[in-house]
Amino acid sequence: MVDWSNLPEELLPLIAARLFSVVELKRFSSICNSWQYSVLGVNKTYPFPSRPIIHFNPIAPSETILHNHVYCCDPGAFLSRAAFFRVTLSSSPTKGWMIKSDVDINSGRFRLLNPLSRFPLRHSSEGLDLLEFTVSEIREAYAVLQDAKGRITTPGFQKSVLVKVKEGEDHHHGVLGIGREGHINYWDGNVLKELKEMGDHFSDIIVHKGVTYVLDSKGIVWCINSDLEISRYVTSLNENITNGCWIHLRFVECCGELYAVERIPKENPRKRKSNLFHYSKTAGFKVYKMDEELGKWIEVKTLGDNAFVMATDTCFSVLAHEFYGCLPNSIYFIEELWPKVFQLDNGNGSSITSKSESSESSFQMFFPSFL
Protein backbone atom coordinates (compact mmCIF):
# COMPACT_ATOMS: atom_id res chain seq x y z
CA MET A 1 0.00 0.00 0.00
CA VAL A 2 1.36 3.43 -0.95
CA ASP A 3 2.27 5.80 1.89
CA TRP A 4 1.07 9.15 0.49
CA SER A 5 2.98 11.08 3.17
CA ASN A 6 6.26 9.93 1.64
CA LEU A 7 5.74 11.50 -1.78
CA PRO A 8 8.67 13.76 -2.84
CA GLU A 9 8.12 17.26 -1.43
CA GLU A 10 8.88 18.92 -4.77
CA LEU A 11 6.03 16.95 -6.34
CA LEU A 12 3.32 18.21 -3.96
CA PRO A 13 3.11 21.84 -5.21
CA LEU A 14 2.89 20.54 -8.78
CA ILE A 15 -0.09 18.36 -7.81
CA ALA A 16 -1.76 21.22 -5.92
CA ALA A 17 -1.45 23.56 -8.91
CA ARG A 18 -3.48 21.12 -11.02
CA LEU A 19 -6.47 20.93 -8.71
CA PHE A 20 -9.78 22.29 -9.99
CA SER A 21 -11.00 24.41 -7.11
CA VAL A 22 -10.28 25.98 -3.74
CA VAL A 23 -12.36 23.20 -2.19
CA GLU A 24 -10.06 20.53 -3.59
CA LEU A 25 -7.04 22.54 -2.44
CA LYS A 26 -8.36 22.52 1.13
CA ARG A 27 -9.03 18.80 0.97
CA PHE A 28 -5.53 18.27 -0.42
CA SER A 29 -3.99 20.14 2.52
CA SER A 30 -5.97 18.07 5.05
CA ILE A 31 -4.48 14.71 3.96
CA CYS A 32 -1.45 14.92 6.23
CA ASN A 33 1.04 17.41 7.70
CA SER A 34 3.50 17.28 4.79
CA TRP A 35 0.72 17.99 2.29
CA GLN A 36 -0.55 20.86 4.42
CA TYR A 37 2.91 22.43 4.69
CA SER A 38 3.41 22.17 0.93
CA VAL A 39 0.60 24.67 0.28
CA LEU A 40 1.31 27.14 3.12
CA GLY A 41 2.86 29.59 0.68
CA VAL A 42 -0.08 29.47 -1.71
CA ASN A 43 -1.99 32.71 -2.14
CA LYS A 44 -5.33 31.93 -0.47
CA THR A 45 -7.13 34.61 -2.48
CA TYR A 46 -5.79 33.40 -5.81
CA PRO A 47 -4.23 29.93 -5.43
CA PHE A 48 -3.92 29.04 -9.13
CA PRO A 49 -1.30 31.30 -10.77
CA SER A 50 -1.46 29.34 -14.04
CA ARG A 51 -5.00 30.65 -14.60
CA PRO A 52 -4.78 34.30 -15.66
CA ILE A 53 -6.69 37.11 -14.01
CA ILE A 54 -7.33 39.63 -16.74
CA HIS A 55 -8.05 43.26 -15.97
CA PHE A 56 -9.36 45.11 -19.00
CA ASN A 57 -9.92 48.79 -19.34
CA PRO A 58 -13.46 49.81 -20.36
CA ILE A 59 -14.18 50.09 -24.08
CA ALA A 60 -14.31 53.74 -25.04
CA PRO A 61 -17.17 54.54 -27.46
CA SER A 62 -14.73 56.22 -29.86
CA GLU A 63 -12.91 52.92 -30.26
CA THR A 64 -15.94 50.88 -31.30
CA ILE A 65 -16.11 51.99 -34.94
CA LEU A 66 -16.27 48.97 -37.26
CA HIS A 67 -16.64 49.65 -40.99
CA ASN A 68 -19.19 52.46 -41.26
CA HIS A 69 -21.11 51.34 -38.20
CA VAL A 70 -20.72 52.62 -34.66
CA TYR A 71 -21.49 50.05 -31.99
CA CYS A 72 -22.98 51.82 -29.01
CA CYS A 73 -21.04 50.15 -26.22
CA ASP A 74 -21.45 51.39 -22.70
CA PRO A 75 -18.12 52.80 -21.44
CA GLY A 76 -18.34 50.28 -18.60
CA ALA A 77 -18.16 47.23 -20.86
CA PHE A 78 -15.97 44.50 -19.40
CA LEU A 79 -14.78 40.91 -19.80
CA SER A 80 -16.82 38.43 -17.78
CA ARG A 81 -15.63 34.93 -16.93
CA ALA A 82 -18.27 32.33 -16.15
CA ALA A 83 -17.54 28.78 -15.05
CA PHE A 84 -19.51 25.56 -15.24
CA PHE A 85 -19.29 23.24 -12.24
CA ARG A 86 -20.32 19.69 -11.48
CA VAL A 87 -21.80 19.51 -7.98
CA THR A 88 -22.30 16.20 -6.20
CA LEU A 89 -23.28 15.19 -2.71
CA SER A 90 -20.09 14.16 -0.94
CA SER A 91 -21.95 11.11 0.32
CA SER A 92 -23.11 10.16 -3.21
CA PRO A 93 -20.55 11.32 -5.81
CA THR A 94 -21.64 9.16 -8.76
CA LYS A 95 -24.30 11.58 -10.05
CA GLY A 96 -24.50 15.34 -9.84
CA TRP A 97 -25.91 18.60 -11.10
CA MET A 98 -24.51 21.35 -13.29
CA ILE A 99 -24.33 24.94 -12.10
CA LYS A 100 -22.88 28.02 -13.74
CA SER A 101 -21.64 31.16 -12.04
CA ASP A 102 -19.70 34.33 -12.45
CA VAL A 103 -18.53 36.87 -9.90
CA ASP A 104 -20.30 40.15 -9.21
CA ILE A 105 -17.58 42.77 -9.68
CA ASN A 106 -19.20 45.06 -7.13
CA SER A 107 -19.73 42.65 -4.22
CA GLY A 108 -17.23 39.95 -5.16
CA ARG A 109 -19.85 37.28 -4.47
CA PHE A 110 -20.61 34.37 -6.76
CA ARG A 111 -23.71 34.80 -8.87
CA LEU A 112 -25.60 31.78 -10.19
CA LEU A 113 -26.53 31.84 -13.88
CA ASN A 114 -28.75 29.75 -16.10
CA PRO A 115 -26.30 27.11 -17.44
CA LEU A 116 -27.60 27.52 -20.99
CA SER A 117 -27.45 31.33 -20.99
CA ARG A 118 -25.96 34.16 -18.94
CA PHE A 119 -29.18 35.26 -17.34
CA PRO A 120 -29.39 35.09 -13.52
CA LEU A 121 -30.81 31.88 -12.10
CA ARG A 122 -33.62 32.23 -9.57
CA HIS A 123 -32.89 30.36 -6.37
CA SER A 124 -33.76 30.43 -2.69
CA SER A 125 -30.42 29.24 -1.31
CA GLU A 126 -28.01 31.78 0.20
CA GLY A 127 -24.96 29.59 -0.13
CA LEU A 128 -23.48 26.15 -0.69
CA ASP A 129 -22.06 24.09 2.17
CA LEU A 130 -18.78 22.81 0.80
CA LEU A 131 -18.56 20.21 3.54
CA GLU A 132 -21.71 18.60 2.19
CA PHE A 133 -21.02 18.97 -1.54
CA THR A 134 -18.10 18.32 -3.86
CA VAL A 135 -17.62 20.98 -6.53
CA SER A 136 -15.36 20.63 -9.56
CA GLU A 137 -14.96 22.98 -12.50
CA ILE A 138 -15.70 21.44 -15.91
CA ARG A 139 -15.61 24.41 -18.30
CA GLU A 140 -15.12 28.16 -18.49
CA ALA A 141 -16.63 30.71 -20.85
CA TYR A 142 -15.87 34.35 -21.58
CA ALA A 143 -18.15 37.15 -22.70
CA VAL A 144 -17.68 40.87 -23.27
CA LEU A 145 -20.71 42.40 -21.57
CA GLN A 146 -21.96 45.91 -22.15
CA ASP A 147 -22.05 46.72 -18.43
CA ALA A 148 -21.73 45.10 -15.04
CA LYS A 149 -25.46 45.09 -14.30
CA GLY A 150 -26.76 43.71 -17.57
CA ARG A 151 -26.36 40.33 -19.22
CA ILE A 152 -26.09 41.63 -22.80
CA THR A 153 -22.97 40.98 -24.87
CA THR A 154 -21.50 43.74 -27.02
CA PRO A 155 -22.40 43.44 -30.74
CA GLY A 156 -18.77 42.88 -31.72
CA PHE A 157 -18.32 39.91 -29.36
CA GLN A 158 -21.31 37.59 -29.59
CA LYS A 159 -18.90 34.67 -29.03
CA SER A 160 -15.55 35.22 -27.31
CA VAL A 161 -12.38 33.37 -26.30
CA LEU A 162 -9.35 34.41 -24.30
CA VAL A 163 -6.09 34.12 -26.26
CA LYS A 164 -2.41 34.92 -26.00
CA VAL A 165 -1.18 37.34 -28.65
CA LYS A 166 2.44 38.06 -29.49
CA GLU A 167 3.56 41.67 -29.09
CA GLY A 168 7.24 42.02 -29.82
CA GLU A 169 9.07 39.47 -27.69
CA ASP A 170 6.24 39.16 -25.19
CA HIS A 171 2.80 37.54 -25.16
CA HIS A 172 -0.23 39.29 -23.76
CA HIS A 173 -3.78 38.17 -23.16
CA GLY A 174 -6.54 39.50 -25.34
CA VAL A 175 -10.01 38.60 -26.52
CA LEU A 176 -10.96 37.31 -29.96
CA GLY A 177 -14.64 37.40 -30.74
CA ILE A 178 -17.16 37.01 -33.51
CA GLY A 179 -19.51 39.93 -34.04
CA ARG A 180 -23.18 39.92 -34.82
CA GLU A 181 -22.47 40.16 -38.55
CA GLY A 182 -19.87 37.39 -38.58
CA HIS A 183 -16.71 39.51 -38.43
CA ILE A 184 -13.73 38.63 -36.20
CA ASN A 185 -12.76 41.31 -33.69
CA TYR A 186 -9.85 41.65 -31.27
CA TRP A 187 -9.71 43.54 -27.98
CA ASP A 188 -6.46 43.90 -26.05
CA GLY A 189 -7.97 45.81 -23.16
CA ASN A 190 -7.42 49.23 -24.70
CA VAL A 191 -8.28 49.17 -28.38
CA LEU A 192 -11.07 47.31 -30.12
CA LYS A 193 -10.36 46.53 -33.76
CA GLU A 194 -11.81 44.44 -36.53
CA LEU A 195 -9.53 41.97 -38.32
CA LYS A 196 -10.80 42.92 -41.78
CA GLU A 197 -8.38 40.71 -43.67
CA MET A 198 -10.07 37.62 -42.23
CA GLY A 199 -13.33 38.25 -44.05
CA ASP A 200 -16.79 37.82 -42.60
CA HIS A 201 -19.56 35.31 -41.97
CA PHE A 202 -17.78 33.33 -39.28
CA SER A 203 -20.02 31.32 -36.99
CA ASP A 204 -17.98 30.16 -33.99
CA ILE A 205 -14.59 30.31 -32.31
CA ILE A 206 -12.87 27.97 -29.86
CA VAL A 207 -9.48 27.35 -28.26
CA HIS A 208 -8.87 23.62 -28.64
CA LYS A 209 -5.65 22.05 -27.35
CA GLY A 210 -4.03 25.48 -27.25
CA VAL A 211 -4.93 26.37 -30.85
CA THR A 212 -7.53 28.99 -31.79
CA TYR A 213 -9.97 27.71 -34.43
CA VAL A 214 -12.75 29.59 -36.20
CA LEU A 215 -15.56 28.09 -38.26
CA ASP A 216 -16.94 29.88 -41.30
CA SER A 217 -20.21 29.73 -43.22
CA LYS A 218 -19.18 26.72 -45.33
CA GLY A 219 -17.90 24.67 -42.43
CA ILE A 220 -14.26 25.48 -43.24
CA VAL A 221 -12.00 25.50 -40.18
CA TRP A 222 -9.37 28.22 -39.92
CA CYS A 223 -6.54 28.67 -37.43
CA ILE A 224 -5.50 31.99 -35.90
CA ASN A 225 -1.95 32.13 -34.55
CA SER A 226 -0.43 34.37 -31.88
CA ASP A 227 0.43 36.97 -34.54
CA LEU A 228 -3.29 37.18 -35.41
CA GLU A 229 -2.66 35.58 -38.80
CA ILE A 230 -5.29 33.24 -40.22
CA SER A 231 -4.72 30.07 -42.25
CA ARG A 232 -7.04 27.41 -43.60
CA TYR A 233 -6.99 24.16 -41.66
CA VAL A 234 -9.48 21.69 -43.12
CA THR A 235 -11.98 21.29 -45.94
CA SER A 236 -15.60 22.43 -45.78
CA LEU A 237 -18.82 20.66 -44.94
CA ASN A 238 -21.02 19.74 -47.88
CA GLU A 239 -22.67 22.98 -49.03
CA ASN A 240 -25.98 21.19 -49.54
CA ILE A 241 -25.96 20.13 -45.89
CA THR A 242 -25.12 23.47 -44.30
CA ASN A 243 -27.61 25.49 -46.38
CA GLY A 244 -24.92 28.16 -46.57
CA CYS A 245 -26.20 29.77 -43.38
CA TRP A 246 -23.24 30.65 -41.17
CA ILE A 247 -25.18 31.43 -37.97
CA HIS A 248 -26.23 27.80 -37.48
CA LEU A 249 -22.77 26.21 -37.00
CA ARG A 250 -21.10 25.70 -33.59
CA PHE A 251 -17.95 24.00 -32.29
CA VAL A 252 -18.12 21.35 -29.55
CA GLU A 253 -15.29 19.59 -27.75
CA CYS A 254 -15.96 15.95 -26.92
CA CYS A 255 -13.48 13.40 -25.54
CA GLY A 256 -10.57 15.50 -26.79
CA GLU A 257 -11.95 15.67 -30.34
CA LEU A 258 -13.42 18.60 -32.23
CA TYR A 259 -17.00 18.42 -33.49
CA ALA A 260 -19.22 20.79 -35.47
CA VAL A 261 -22.94 20.96 -34.76
CA GLU A 262 -25.36 22.33 -37.32
CA ARG A 263 -28.71 23.63 -36.16
CA ILE A 264 -31.42 22.83 -38.71
CA PRO A 265 -34.09 25.58 -38.73
CA LYS A 266 -37.68 24.78 -39.65
CA GLU A 267 -37.57 27.49 -42.28
CA ASN A 268 -34.93 27.16 -45.00
CA PRO A 269 -32.77 30.33 -44.82
CA ARG A 270 -32.12 30.19 -48.57
CA LYS A 271 -35.80 30.69 -49.27
CA ARG A 272 -35.98 33.73 -47.00
CA LYS A 273 -34.77 36.94 -48.60
CA SER A 274 -35.88 39.45 -45.99
CA ASN A 275 -34.61 40.20 -42.48
CA LEU A 276 -31.15 38.72 -42.00
CA PHE A 277 -31.72 38.21 -38.26
CA HIS A 278 -35.12 36.54 -38.53
CA TYR A 279 -35.12 33.51 -36.25
CA SER A 280 -36.71 30.22 -37.23
CA LYS A 281 -37.33 27.57 -34.59
CA THR A 282 -35.13 24.49 -34.45
CA ALA A 283 -36.19 21.40 -36.37
CA GLY A 284 -33.15 19.34 -35.41
CA PHE A 285 -29.36 19.10 -35.42
CA LYS A 286 -26.64 17.35 -37.40
CA VAL A 287 -23.30 16.47 -35.85
CA TYR A 288 -19.95 16.21 -37.63
CA LYS A 289 -16.57 15.07 -36.37
CA MET A 290 -13.29 16.35 -37.73
CA ASP A 291 -11.21 13.56 -39.27
CA GLU A 292 -7.69 15.02 -39.15
CA GLU A 293 -6.18 12.25 -41.25
CA LEU A 294 -8.68 12.61 -44.08
CA GLY A 295 -8.89 16.38 -43.65
CA LYS A 296 -12.69 16.48 -43.75
CA TRP A 297 -15.84 16.38 -41.63
CA ILE A 298 -17.61 13.06 -41.07
CA GLU A 299 -21.27 13.03 -40.04
CA VAL A 300 -21.84 11.34 -36.69
CA LYS A 301 -25.04 9.38 -36.08
CA THR A 302 -24.62 8.69 -32.37
CA LEU A 303 -22.90 10.35 -29.41
CA GLY A 304 -23.01 7.26 -27.20
CA ASP A 305 -23.18 8.20 -23.52
CA ASN A 306 -22.23 11.80 -24.31
CA ALA A 307 -24.57 14.77 -24.22
CA PHE A 308 -23.73 18.10 -25.85
CA VAL A 309 -24.46 21.27 -23.91
CA MET A 310 -25.05 24.17 -26.33
CA ALA A 311 -24.90 27.25 -24.13
CA THR A 312 -25.05 30.72 -25.64
CA ASP A 313 -21.43 31.45 -24.71
CA THR A 314 -19.75 28.06 -25.20
CA CYS A 315 -20.43 24.42 -26.13
CA PHE A 316 -19.04 21.27 -24.56
CA SER A 317 -19.87 17.65 -23.80
CA VAL A 318 -20.59 15.73 -20.60
CA LEU A 319 -21.04 12.07 -19.76
CA ALA A 320 -24.77 11.58 -19.32
CA HIS A 321 -24.46 8.99 -16.57
CA GLU A 322 -22.68 11.53 -14.33
CA PHE A 323 -25.66 13.93 -14.17
CA TYR A 324 -29.19 13.53 -12.85
CA GLY A 325 -31.75 13.15 -15.64
CA CYS A 326 -29.24 13.78 -18.42
CA LEU A 327 -30.17 11.94 -21.61
CA PRO A 328 -27.35 10.19 -23.51
CA ASN A 329 -26.94 10.76 -27.25
CA SER A 330 -28.60 14.16 -26.97
CA ILE A 331 -28.07 17.91 -27.42
CA TYR A 332 -29.25 20.40 -24.80
CA PHE A 333 -29.91 23.97 -25.95
CA ILE A 334 -32.02 27.01 -25.16
CA GLU A 335 -34.66 28.53 -27.42
CA GLU A 336 -37.00 31.41 -26.60
CA LEU A 337 -35.73 31.23 -22.99
CA TRP A 338 -36.84 27.58 -22.65
CA PRO A 339 -34.33 24.73 -22.18
CA LYS A 340 -34.81 22.03 -24.78
CA VAL A 341 -33.22 18.70 -25.59
CA PHE A 342 -32.78 17.06 -28.98
CA GLN A 343 -32.33 13.30 -29.01
CA LEU A 344 -30.43 11.92 -31.97
CA ASP A 345 -32.02 9.12 -33.93
CA ASN A 346 -31.74 5.90 -31.93
CA GLY A 347 -33.89 3.85 -34.26
CA ASN A 348 -37.14 5.45 -33.15
CA GLY A 349 -36.53 8.76 -34.88
CA SER A 350 -35.15 12.06 -33.58
CA SER A 351 -37.15 14.31 -31.29
CA ILE A 352 -37.06 17.68 -29.51
CA THR A 353 -38.50 18.03 -26.02
CA SER A 354 -39.06 21.28 -24.17
CA LYS A 355 -39.10 21.63 -20.39
CA SER A 356 -42.47 23.32 -20.76
CA GLU A 357 -43.95 20.31 -22.55
CA SER A 358 -42.85 17.38 -20.43
CA SER A 359 -41.79 16.26 -17.03
CA GLU A 360 -38.74 18.02 -15.67
CA SER A 361 -36.73 14.83 -15.24
CA SER A 362 -34.73 15.27 -18.47
CA PHE A 363 -33.60 18.73 -17.29
CA GLN A 364 -32.99 17.82 -13.67
CA MET A 365 -29.24 18.38 -13.92
CA PHE A 366 -29.79 22.12 -14.55
CA PHE A 367 -32.07 22.60 -11.55
CA PRO A 368 -30.39 21.27 -8.39
CA SER A 369 -32.67 20.35 -5.52
CA PHE A 370 -30.50 22.27 -3.03
CA LEU A 371 -31.05 25.68 -4.69
N, C-alpha and C positions, 0 to 999 in steps of 0.2 A: 504494500500500500504506500502511495506517495505521501511524504511529509511535506505539505505545502509551505510550512514555515522555513524550510531549508532551500527554497528557491534562491538563486543568485540575486543579491540586492539590486544590482544594476538592471535586472530584468523587470522588477516591480513597477518602476515609473513608466516603463514602456507599455506594460499591460494596462495601467491606470489611464494612460492617455487615450486608449482605444475603447474605453467604456462609453456607453451611450448617454448616460445622464448623471446628474448629481446624486440621484438616489443610488445608482449602482456604485458610484464612487464611495458613498458612505458605507454601503454593504461591503465593499472591497476592504475598506480600512478597519472593519470590525472582525475580520477573519482571525487575526492574531496580532501580536505587538509589532512584529517586523513589518507587516503589511501596513499597519497604522502609521508607523514612523516614516515609511517610504513616501507618504502623501502629505506629511506635515508642512512641506514647503509649497504645496499647491495653493494657488490663489482661490480662496473659497467663493469669491464673487464670480470669477471667470476661470474655472478649472481646466478648460480645454483650449490651450493656446493654438492648436492646429486648426481650430475653427474660427475664421476671421470675424471680428466685429467691425462693421463698416459704418462709418459716420459720413453721411453725404450732406453737402450743403443744399439748401432749398433750390428748386429750379426757378430761376428768374424768368418772368414772362417774356422778356426781350430775347431770351435764348431758346424759345420754343417755336421758332419759325421754320417750318418744313415746306419746301416748295413755295407755293404762293398762299399757303394756309397758315394761320396763326392758331395754335392750340392754346386755348385759354386755361392754362394750368394755374392753380392756386400757388402763390409764392411759398406756401408751406408744404408742398409736395415732398414726399420722402419715401425711402426704400423700406418696405415692411417684410420681415421674415416670419413666415408661419411654419409650424412643424406639425407633422402627423405622428401620433403616438399610439402604440398598442398598450392597452391597460387590461391587466388581469388581476383577479383575486389572488393574493399570495398563497392562499390555501387551495386554489384550483387554477393552476397556470396554463392548462391545456387550451382553453378557449378564452377569448377576450373581446373587448370593444375597441373601436377606433375613435379617438378624439383629435381635434385640431385646435391649435391655439397660437396666438401671437402675444406680444407684450404691449400693454398700453404705455406709450412713451411719457405720459403725464404722471401716472401713478406707479409705473413699474410693475404692476400686477399682471398675471396671466389673464388672458381673455379668451374664452371658449368661442370657437367659430363653427359654423356648419361645415362638416368635412368636405362637402361637395362644392362649397362656395366660400366666400370670405365674409359672409354676413354673420352677425353675432348669433350665437345659439342660446335660446331661452333655456334657463335651468334654475332650479331652486337651491342647489347646493352652493355653499359658501367656500368650499375647499375640498381637497382630496387628501385623505389620510394615507400617507406614503408607507405607514407601517402595515396597512391593510391591503394595499394594492402594489403591484409591480408595474412600473411604467418604463417603456423603452421606445426610443425614437425610431421611426421607420422611414421617414421622408421629410425633406424640407422644401419649401416653395417661396419664391420671392415675387413681390409685386411692387410697382411704383404707384403709390396711392396719391390722390390729389391733395388730401389733407389728413391730419391725424384723427379727426372725428368721423369722417366718412369711410365708406368701403369701396369707393369708386376708383378704378385704375385710370391713369392718364391715357389719353387717346394714342400716344406714341408707344405705349408699353402695355398692350393687352396681354402679352405673354412675355415673361422676363426670366433671365438666368443671370447668375453672378459668375463673372469670368475674370481671369487674369490677363492683362494686356501689357505688352512690352512697351516701355517708354525709355528709350536710350538703353542703358545697361540694366535698368531695374524693371520689375514687374509690379503693376498696381492693379487693385481690384476695380472693376467697373461693371456696368449693367448693359447687357445686350437684350433688346426687346423687339417684338414685332408689333407694329402699329395697326390701327384699325383698318387701314387700307392695304396692309400686307407689306409695308416697307420695314426694313431693318434699321433700328436706331441704336445709338450708343450714348451712354451717360457716364461720365467719369467722376461725377460729384460736383462738377462746376459747369461744364458745358454739355448741352444736349445737341447732338448732331445726327443727321440722317446719313447712312452709308449708301449714297445714291448709286455708286458703281455696282452694287449688288442686285439692282433691279427691284421688282416689287412682286406682289402676290405670293408672299411666303405665308405658310399656315401655322408652323410650330417650330419651336427651338428647344434644344435639350443639351445638357452636358452629360455625356455618356462615356464612362471610363476615361475621364479627363479631357475628352475631345468635344468641342462644341459643334453640334450638327443642326442644320436647319432644313426644313422640308418645304418644297415649293408646290405650286398648283398642280404639277404633273406627277407628283410623287417622287421627284428627283431629290436625292439627299446631297447636301453641300456641307463642306467643312469650313469653319472659320478659325484661323490660327491666331496666335497671340499678337501678330502684327495687324490684325483685322483685315486679313486677306482671305478671299473666298475661293474655293476650288471644288469642282464637282467630284462626288465620291462614288455614286452608284447610279445605275440606270433608273428609268422612271417606271411607275405603275402603268398598266394598260390604260390608255386614254379613254377607252370605252367604259372602263370600270369606274374611274374617278369622276366622270361627268365634267371634267375640267373646272371644277369648283373648288378653289383653294381653301375656303374657310372650313371645309368638312374633314380635313386631315389632321390627325394628332399623332405624336410620338408616345410610345409606352415602353418602359423597361420591364422585362420579365425574365427572371432566372439568368440575369447577366446578358441577355440578348435584346436587340432592338427591334421593336415592332412598330407598324403603322396601322392606325385604326381609321377607317373611313365611315363617317356618319352618312347614312342614306336618308335624305329627306323625302317626305311623301310627295312633294312637288318637285319635278325635274327642273333644276336651275337653268338649264339650257333653253327651256320653253318660256322662261320668265324674262322679259326684256325690261321691265320697270322695277325701280326700287332695289338698288344693289343690296341693301341691308334687310330686305324682307326675310322673315324667318318662317321656315316651313317645319312642321313637327317631324320628329324622327320616325322613320319607318323601320329602321334596322341598322346594323353595322356589318362591315366586313373587316377582317383582320388579316394583316400581311406580316410576314417575318422576313427580315433581311438575310439573304443567303450571301455571305461575304465571298465564298469561293466562286459562286456563279455570277456574282455581281448583279443580282436582281431580287425583286420581291416575290415571295411565294405565298399564295393565299393559304391561310390556316383555317381548318374546319373545326378544331376543338382546342380548348385551352386547358383541358384536363382538370386538375384540382385548383387551377388558378382563377382568380377573378380580377378583372381590370377595374380600377377606380379612376373615372374620368372627371377629375375636379376642374374647376374653371381656371386654376392657376398651375396645375401640373397633373400628370397622369402616371400611374404606377400600378404594380400588381401585388396581390397578396395571396396567401394560401387560404383557400376557403375554410378548411377544417380548423383554422386557428381563430376564427371569429364567429360569434354567435349569429346564427341565421344566414350567414353568407352563402350564397349559391355558387357552386363550382361552375366552370365553363360559362361565365356570365360577364356582363359589362354594366357597372353601376355609373349612372350619370344624373345630371339635374336638368330639368326642362320646365320652364314657367314656374320656377321656385319649388317644384315637386321632385323629390328623389325618385328615380325610376331604375329598373333593372331590365336588361336585355339578355335573354338566354339564347346562346347559340344553338343551332339545330342539333339535337341529340337523337334524331330519328323520329321525333314527334312534331318537328317543325320548330321554327324560332318564334319567340314571343317577347312582348314588352309588357311589364307590369309596373303600375304606379302605386306608390304608398297610399294614395287616396282611393284606390280601387280594390284593395285586397287587405288581408291581414298584415299586420306590421312585422311578422316574423322574418320576412326576407330582408328587412331593413334594420333588424335589431342591433346590428353591430354599430350603427351610427347614433343610436339613442340609448346610452348606458342607463341601467336601472338606478345607479347611484347618483345621477344628476337630477 
